[in-house]
Amino acid sequence: MASTAGPLERVFIGSRSSRIVRHSPVPVVVVPRGAAQALAERAGRG
């Protein structure tokens, strides 16, 4: 069952991202800014 978080959702991902997530025909993962770089650095050390 899908539900919306309303205003709280927009605080976390913004109105544009929220629209993309809501209307995407495929699953979408929202990653915080800078997280991809941090994960890549950690993977390089491992």
PQR file of N, CA, C, O and H, with PARSE charges and radii, in Angstrom:
ATOM      1  N   MET A   1       0.844  -1.169   0.000 -0.4000 1.5000
ATOM      2  CA  MET A   1       0.000   0.000   0.000 -0.0000 2.0000
ATOM      3  C   MET A   1       0.895   1.240   0.000  0.5500 1.7000
ATOM      4  O   MET A   1       1.770   1.372   0.856 -0.5500 1.4000
ATOM      5  N   ALA A   2       0.687   2.126  -0.931 -0.4000 1.5000
ATOM      6  CA  ALA A   2       1.485   3.346  -1.026 -0.0000 2.0000
ATOM      7  C   ALA A   2       0.828   4.463  -0.227  0.5500 1.7000
ATOM      8  O   ALA A   2      -0.396   4.541  -0.128 -0.5500 1.4000
ATOM      9  H   ALA A   2      -0.024   2.019  -1.627  0.4000 1.0000
ATOM     10  N   SER A   3       1.662   5.319   0.336 -0.4000 1.5000
ATOM     11  CA  SER A   3       1.144   6.491   1.042 -0.0000 2.0000
ATOM     12  C   SER A   3       2.101   7.640   0.810  0.5500 1.7000
ATOM     13  O   SER A   3       3.239   7.433   0.387 -0.5500 1.4000
ATOM     14  H   SER A   3       2.656   5.255   0.256  0.4000 1.0000
ATOM     15  N   THR A   4       1.645   8.847   1.085 -0.4000 1.5000
ATOM     16  CA  THR A   4       2.512  10.011   0.930 -0.0000 2.0000
ATOM     17  C   THR A   4       2.797  10.598   2.295  0.5500 1.7000
ATOM     18  O   THR A   4       1.972  10.515   3.204 -0.5500 1.4000
ATOM     19  H   THR A   4       0.721   9.014   1.428  0.4000 1.0000
ATOM     20  N   ALA A   5       3.971  11.193   2.432 -0.4000 1.5000
ATOM     21  CA  ALA A   5       4.366  11.770   3.710 -0.0000 2.0000
ATOM     22  C   ALA A   5       3.982  13.244   3.811  0.5500 1.7000
ATOM     23  O   ALA A   5       4.147  13.857   4.866 -0.5500 1.4000
ATOM     24  H   ALA A   5       4.642  11.260   1.694  0.4000 1.0000
ATOM     25  N   GLY A   6       3.473  13.814   2.722 -0.4000 1.5000
ATOM     26  CA  GLY A   6       3.034  15.204   2.744 -0.0000 2.0000
ATOM     27  C   GLY A   6       4.188  16.171   2.919  0.5500 1.7000
ATOM     28  O   GLY A   6       5.258  15.970   2.345 -0.5500 1.4000
ATOM     29  H   GLY A   6       3.340  13.316   1.865  0.4000 1.0000
ATOM     30  N   PRO A   7       3.982  17.233   3.716 -0.5600 1.5000
ATOM     31  CA  PRO A   7       5.001  18.280   3.881  0.2800 2.0000
ATOM     32  C   PRO A   7       6.328  17.747   4.426  0.5500 1.7000
ATOM     33  O   PRO A   7       7.389  18.252   4.060 -0.5500 1.4000
ATOM     34  N   LEU A   8       6.280  16.755   5.275 -0.4000 1.5000
ATOM     35  CA  LEU A   8       7.508  16.200   5.847 -0.0000 2.0000
ATOM     36  C   LEU A   8       8.402  15.621   4.758  0.5500 1.7000
ATOM     37  O   LEU A   8       9.623  15.763   4.818 -0.5500 1.4000
ATOM     38  H   LEU A   8       5.418  16.345   5.571  0.4000 1.0000
ATOM     39  N   GLU A   9       7.807  14.974   3.769 -0.4000 1.5000
ATOM     40  CA  GLU A   9       8.573  14.411   2.649 -0.0000 2.0000
ATOM     41  C   GLU A   9       9.341  15.510   1.922  0.5500 1.7000
ATOM     42  O   GLU A   9      10.503  15.318   1.566 -0.5500 1.4000
ATOM     43  H   GLU A   9       6.814  14.859   3.720  0.4000 1.0000
ATOM     44  N   ARG A  10       8.709  16.653   1.701 -0.4000 1.5000
ATOM     45  CA  ARG A  10       9.341  17.748   0.967 -0.0000 2.0000
ATOM     46  C   ARG A  10      10.512  18.350   1.730  0.5500 1.7000
ATOM     47  O   ARG A  10      11.443  18.865   1.111 -0.5500 1.4000
ATOM     48  H   ARG A  10       7.764  16.809   1.991  0.4000 1.0000
ATOM     49  N   VAL A  11      10.489  18.298   3.038 -0.4000 1.5000
ATOM     50  CA  VAL A  11      11.607  18.799   3.832 -0.0000 2.0000
ATOM     51  C   VAL A  11      12.855  17.975   3.549  0.5500 1.7000
ATOM     52  O   VAL A  11      13.957  18.519   3.472 -0.5500 1.4000
ATOM     53  H   VAL A  11       9.733  17.879   3.541  0.4000 1.0000
ATOM     54  N   PHE A  12      12.687  16.673   3.394 -0.4000 1.5000
ATOM     55  CA  PHE A  12      13.829  15.788   3.212 -0.0000 2.0000
ATOM     56  C   PHE A  12      14.343  15.728   1.782  0.5500 1.7000
ATOM     57  O   PHE A  12      15.556  15.702   1.574 -0.5500 1.4000
ATOM     58  H   PHE A  12      11.792  16.231   3.457  0.4000 1.0000
ATOM     59  N   ILE A  13      13.450  15.706   0.782 -0.4000 1.5000
ATOM     60  CA  ILE A  13      13.941  15.536  -0.580 -0.0000 2.0000
ATOM     61  C   ILE A  13      13.605  16.688  -1.515  0.5500 1.7000
ATOM     62  O   ILE A  13      14.080  16.690  -2.651 -0.5500 1.4000
ATOM     63  H   ILE A  13      12.464  15.727   0.951  0.4000 1.0000
ATOM     64  N   GLY A  14      12.830  17.643  -1.107 -0.4000 1.5000
ATOM     65  CA  GLY A  14      12.516  18.784  -1.954 -0.0000 2.0000
ATOM     66  C   GLY A  14      11.362  18.514  -2.909  0.5500 1.7000
ATOM     67  O   GLY A  14      11.026  17.361  -3.180 -0.5500 1.4000
ATOM     68  H   GLY A  14      12.444  17.641  -0.185  0.4000 1.0000
ATOM     69  N   SER A  15      10.765  19.572  -3.411 -0.4000 1.5000
ATOM     70  CA  SER A  15       9.569  19.426  -4.240 -0.0000 2.0000
ATOM     71  C   SER A  15       9.874  18.797  -5.596  0.5500 1.7000
ATOM     72  O   SER A  15       9.087  17.986  -6.084 -0.5500 1.4000
ATOM     73  H   SER A  15      11.039  20.508  -3.191  0.4000 1.0000
ATOM     74  N   ARG A  16      10.994  19.153  -6.210 -0.4000 1.5000
ATOM     75  CA  ARG A  16      11.322  18.573  -7.526 -0.0000 2.0000
ATOM     76  C   ARG A  16      11.625  17.084  -7.406  0.5500 1.7000
ATOM     77  O   ARG A  16      11.126  16.277  -8.190 -0.5500 1.4000
ATOM     78  H   ARG A  16      11.633  19.812  -5.813  0.4000 1.0000
ATOM     79  N   SER A  17      12.439  16.730  -6.430 -0.4000 1.5000
ATOM     80  CA  SER A  17      12.766  15.310  -6.235 -0.0000 2.0000
ATOM     81  C   SER A  17      11.522  14.524  -5.878  0.5500 1.7000
ATOM     82  O   SER A  17      11.343  13.396  -6.337 -0.5500 1.4000
ATOM     83  H   SER A  17      12.845  17.386  -5.794  0.4000 1.0000
ATOM     84  N   SER A  18      10.668  15.107  -5.067 -0.4000 1.5000
ATOM     85  CA  SER A  18       9.434  14.442  -4.682 -0.0000 2.0000
ATOM     86  C   SER A  18       8.576  14.149  -5.905  0.5500 1.7000
ATOM     87  O   SER A  18       7.990  13.072  -6.011 -0.5500 1.4000
ATOM     88  H   SER A  18      10.814  16.023  -4.694  0.4000 1.0000
ATOM     89  N   ARG A  19       8.499  15.098  -6.825 -0.4000 1.5000
ATOM     90  CA  ARG A  19       7.715  14.916  -8.049 -0.0000 2.0000
ATOM     91  C   ARG A  19       8.313  13.799  -8.904  0.5500 1.7000
ATOM     92  O   ARG A  19       7.578  12.982  -9.459 -0.5500 1.4000
ATOM     93  H   ARG A  19       8.974  15.973  -6.739  0.4000 1.0000
ATOM     94  N   ILE A  20       9.634  13.760  -9.012 -0.4000 1.5000
ATOM     95  CA  ILE A  20      10.297  12.709  -9.795 -0.0000 2.0000
ATOM     96  C   ILE A  20      10.007  11.339  -9.195  0.5500 1.7000
ATOM     97  O   ILE A  20       9.658  10.403  -9.913 -0.5500 1.4000
ATOM     98  H   ILE A  20      10.231  14.424  -8.561  0.4000 1.0000
ATOM     99  N   VAL A  21      10.152  11.224  -7.882 -0.4000 1.5000
ATOM    100  CA  VAL A  21       9.907   9.955  -7.201 -0.0000 2.0000
ATOM    101  C   VAL A  21       8.459   9.522  -7.377  0.5500 1.7000
ATOM    102  O   VAL A  21       8.182   8.354  -7.652 -0.5500 1.4000
ATOM    103  H   VAL A  21      10.436  11.985  -7.299  0.4000 1.0000
ATOM    104  N   ARG A  22       7.545  10.458  -7.220 -0.4000 1.5000
ATOM    105  CA  ARG A  22       6.115  10.157  -7.300 -0.0000 2.0000
ATOM    106  C   ARG A  22       5.693   9.708  -8.701  0.5500 1.7000
ATOM    107  O   ARG A  22       4.848   8.822  -8.828 -0.5500 1.4000
ATOM    108  H   ARG A  22       7.770  11.406  -6.997  0.4000 1.0000
ATOM    109  N   HIS A  23       6.259  10.299  -9.746 -0.4000 1.5000
ATOM    110  CA  HIS A  23       5.811  10.017 -11.107 -0.0000 2.0000
ATOM    111  C   HIS A  23       6.708   9.054 -11.877  0.5500 1.7000
ATOM    112  O   HIS A  23       6.443   8.773 -13.046 -0.5500 1.4000
ATOM    113  H   HIS A  23       6.945  11.020  -9.643  0.4000 1.0000
ATOM    114  N   SER A  24       7.745   8.554 -11.257 -0.4000 1.5000
ATOM    115  CA  SER A  24       8.658   7.654 -11.947 -0.0000 2.0000
ATOM    116  C   SER A  24       7.987   6.307 -12.229  0.5500 1.7000
ATOM    117  O   SER A  24       7.337   5.743 -11.349 -0.5500 1.4000
ATOM    118  H   SER A  24       7.961   8.783 -10.308  0.4000 1.0000
ATOM    119  N   PRO A  25       8.141   5.793 -13.443 -0.5600 1.5000
ATOM    120  CA  PRO A  25       7.559   4.484 -13.764  0.2800 2.0000
ATOM    121  C   PRO A  25       8.400   3.317 -13.228  0.5500 1.7000
ATOM    122  O   PRO A  25       7.987   2.160 -13.307 -0.5500 1.4000
ATOM    123  N   VAL A  26       9.567   3.629 -12.690 -0.4000 1.5000
ATOM    124  CA  VAL A  26      10.450   2.601 -12.140 -0.0000 2.0000
ATOM    125  C   VAL A  26      10.833   2.972 -10.714  0.5500 1.7000
ATOM    126  O   VAL A  26      10.715   4.138 -10.338 -0.5500 1.4000
ATOM    127  H   VAL A  26       9.902   4.569 -12.625  0.4000 1.0000
ATOM    128  N   PRO A  27      11.286   2.018  -9.912 -0.5600 1.5000
ATOM    129  CA  PRO A  27      11.720   2.335  -8.545  0.2800 2.0000
ATOM    130  C   PRO A  27      12.861   3.360  -8.540  0.5500 1.7000
ATOM    131  O   PRO A  27      13.730   3.338  -9.411 -0.5500 1.4000
ATOM    132  N   VAL A  28      12.846   4.238  -7.567 -0.4000 1.5000
ATOM    133  CA  VAL A  28      13.840   5.301  -7.449 -0.0000 2.0000
ATOM    134  C   VAL A  28      14.429   5.274  -6.039  0.5500 1.7000
ATOM    135  O   VAL A  28      13.707   5.114  -5.055 -0.5500 1.4000
ATOM    136  H   VAL A  28      12.140   4.256  -6.858  0.4000 1.0000
ATOM    137  N   VAL A  29      15.748   5.431  -5.959 -0.4000 1.5000
ATOM    138  CA  VAL A  29      16.419   5.539  -4.670 -0.0000 2.0000
ATOM    139  C   VAL A  29      16.967   6.951  -4.554  0.5500 1.7000
ATOM    140  O   VAL A  29      17.671   7.421  -5.448 -0.5500 1.4000
ATOM    141  H   VAL A  29      16.334   5.561  -6.759  0.4000 1.0000
ATOM    142  N   VAL A  30      16.649   7.631  -3.461 -0.4000 1.5000
ATOM    143  CA  VAL A  30      17.147   8.980  -3.227 -0.0000 2.0000
ATOM    144  C   VAL A  30      18.354   8.869  -2.302  0.5500 1.7000
ATOM    145  O   VAL A  30      18.248   8.355  -1.189 -0.5500 1.4000
ATOM    146  H   VAL A  30      16.077   7.249  -2.735  0.4000 1.0000
ATOM    147  N   VAL A  31      19.504   9.357  -2.772 -0.4000 1.5000
ATOM    148  CA  VAL A  31      20.751   9.278  -2.020 -0.0000 2.0000
ATOM    149  C   VAL A  31      21.143  10.688  -1.584  0.5500 1.7000
ATOM    150  O   VAL A  31      21.161  11.601  -2.409 -0.5500 1.4000
ATOM    151  H   VAL A  31      19.590   9.775  -3.677  0.4000 1.0000
ATOM    152  N   PRO A  32      21.457  10.880  -0.301 -0.5600 1.5000
ATOM    153  CA  PRO A  32      21.848  12.212   0.162  0.2800 2.0000
ATOM    154  C   PRO A  32      23.074  12.733  -0.584  0.5500 1.7000
ATOM    155  O   PRO A  32      23.951  11.966  -0.981 -0.5500 1.4000
ATOM    156  N   ARG A  33      23.117  14.040  -0.764 -0.4000 1.5000
ATOM    157  CA  ARG A  33      24.240  14.682  -1.448 -0.0000 2.0000
ATOM    158  C   ARG A  33      25.544  14.301  -0.740  0.5500 1.7000
ATOM    159  O   ARG A  33      25.628  14.367   0.486 -0.5500 1.4000
ATOM    160  H   ARG A  33      22.405  14.663  -0.441  0.4000 1.0000
ATOM    161  N   GLY A  34      26.527  13.914  -1.489 -0.4000 1.5000
ATOM    162  CA  GLY A  34      27.830  13.550  -0.932 -0.0000 2.0000
ATOM    163  C   GLY A  34      27.947  12.093  -0.535  0.5500 1.7000
ATOM    164  O   GLY A  34      29.057  11.611  -0.308 -0.5500 1.4000
ATOM    165  H   GLY A  34      26.458  13.860  -2.485  0.4000 1.0000
ATOM    166  N   ALA A  35      26.852  11.385  -0.444 -0.4000 1.5000
ATOM    167  CA  ALA A  35      26.891   9.989  -0.013 -0.0000 2.0000
ATOM    168  C   ALA A  35      27.583   9.109  -1.042  0.5500 1.7000
ATOM    169  O   ALA A  35      28.315   8.194  -0.666 -0.5500 1.4000
ATOM    170  H   ALA A  35      25.950  11.776  -0.629  0.4000 1.0000
ATOM    171  N   ALA A  36      27.373   9.358  -2.313 -0.4000 1.5000
ATOM    172  CA  ALA A  36      27.989   8.530  -3.361 -0.0000 2.0000
ATOM    173  C   ALA A  36      29.503   8.641  -3.297  0.5500 1.7000
ATOM    174  O   ALA A  36      30.206   7.638  -3.417 -0.5500 1.4000
ATOM    175  H   ALA A  36      26.778  10.102  -2.618  0.4000 1.0000
ATOM    176  N   GLN A  37      30.004   9.848  -3.110 -0.4000 1.5000
ATOM    177  CA  GLN A  37      31.455  10.054  -3.012 -0.0000 2.0000
ATOM    178  C   GLN A  37      32.017   9.337  -1.781  0.5500 1.7000
ATOM    179  O   GLN A  37      33.051   8.673  -1.865 -0.5500 1.4000
ATOM    180  H   GLN A  37      29.433  10.663  -3.013  0.4000 1.0000
ATOM    181  N   ALA A  38      31.339   9.472  -0.649 -0.4000 1.5000
ATOM    182  CA  ALA A  38      31.803   8.823   0.575 -0.0000 2.0000
ATOM    183  C   ALA A  38      31.817   7.300   0.421  0.5500 1.7000
ATOM    184  O   ALA A  38      32.758   6.636   0.859 -0.5500 1.4000
ATOM    185  H   ALA A  38      30.500  10.011  -0.582  0.4000 1.0000
ATOM    186  N   LEU A  39      30.780   6.755  -0.196 -0.4000 1.5000
ATOM    187  CA  LEU A  39      30.731   5.296  -0.410 -0.0000 2.0000
ATOM    188  C   LEU A  39      31.838   4.836  -1.355  0.5500 1.7000
ATOM    189  O   LEU A  39      32.438   3.782  -1.141 -0.5500 1.4000
ATOM    190  H   LEU A  39      30.016   7.293  -0.552  0.4000 1.0000
ATOM    191  N   ALA A  40      32.110   5.616  -2.394 -0.4000 1.5000
ATOM    192  CA  ALA A  40      33.159   5.260  -3.342 -0.0000 2.0000
ATOM    193  C   ALA A  40      34.527   5.262  -2.655  0.5500 1.7000
ATOM    194  O   ALA A  40      35.350   4.380  -2.902 -0.5500 1.4000
ATOM    195  H   ALA A  40      31.622   6.472  -2.568  0.4000 1.0000
ATOM    196  N   GLU A  41      34.764   6.245  -1.801 -0.4000 1.5000
ATOM    197  CA  GLU A  41      36.022   6.300  -1.066 -0.0000 2.0000
ATOM    198  C   GLU A  41      36.179   5.124  -0.134  0.5500 1.7000
ATOM    199  O   GLU A  41      37.255   4.534  -0.037 -0.5500 1.4000
ATOM    200  H   GLU A  41      34.095   6.961  -1.600  0.4000 1.0000
ATOM    201  N   ARG A  42      35.093   4.780   0.559 -0.4000 1.5000
ATOM    202  CA  ARG A  42      35.152   3.632   1.475 -0.0000 2.0000
ATOM    203  C   ARG A  42      35.386   2.328   0.718  0.5500 1.7000
ATOM    204  O   ARG A  42      36.113   1.458   1.196 -0.5500 1.4000
ATOM    205  H   ARG A  42      34.219   5.259   0.481  0.4000 1.0000
ATOM    206  N   ALA A  43      34.784   2.188  -0.446 -0.4000 1.5000
ATOM    207  CA  ALA A  43      34.958   0.971  -1.252 -0.0000 2.0000
ATOM    208  C   ALA A  43      36.388   0.864  -1.750  0.5500 1.7000
ATOM    209  O   ALA A  43      36.929  -0.238  -1.839 -0.5500 1.4000
ATOM    210  H   ALA A  43      34.193   2.895  -0.835  0.4000 1.0000
ATOM    211  N   GLY A  44      37.001   1.976  -2.070 -0.4000 1.5000
ATOM    212  CA  GLY A  44      38.376   1.982  -2.551 -0.0000 2.0000
ATOM    213  C   GLY A  44      39.371   1.561  -1.492  0.5500 1.7000
ATOM    214  O   GLY A  44      40.437   1.031  -1.806 -0.5500 1.4000
ATOM    215  H   GLY A  44      36.562   2.871  -1.998  0.4000 1.0000
ATOM    216  N   ARG A  45      39.025   1.794  -0.242 -0.4000 1.5000
ATOM    217  CA  ARG A  45      39.920   1.418   0.865 -0.0000 2.0000
ATOM    218  C   ARG A  45      39.764  -0.034   1.254  0.5500 1.7000
ATOM    219  O   ARG A  45      40.684  -0.634   1.810 -0.5500 1.4000
ATOM    220  H   ARG A  45      38.159   2.224   0.013  0.4000 1.0000
ATOM    221  N   GLY A  46      38.593  -0.608   0.963 -0.4000 1.5000
ATOM    222  CA  GLY A  46      38.247  -1.946   1.423 -0.0000 2.0000
ATOM    223  C   GLY A  46      38.965  -3.017   0.723  0.5500 1.7000
ATOM    224  O   GLY A  46      38.761  -4.194   1.020 -0.5500 1.4000
ATOM    225  H   GLY A  46      37.846  -0.120   0.511  0.4000 1.0000
TER
END
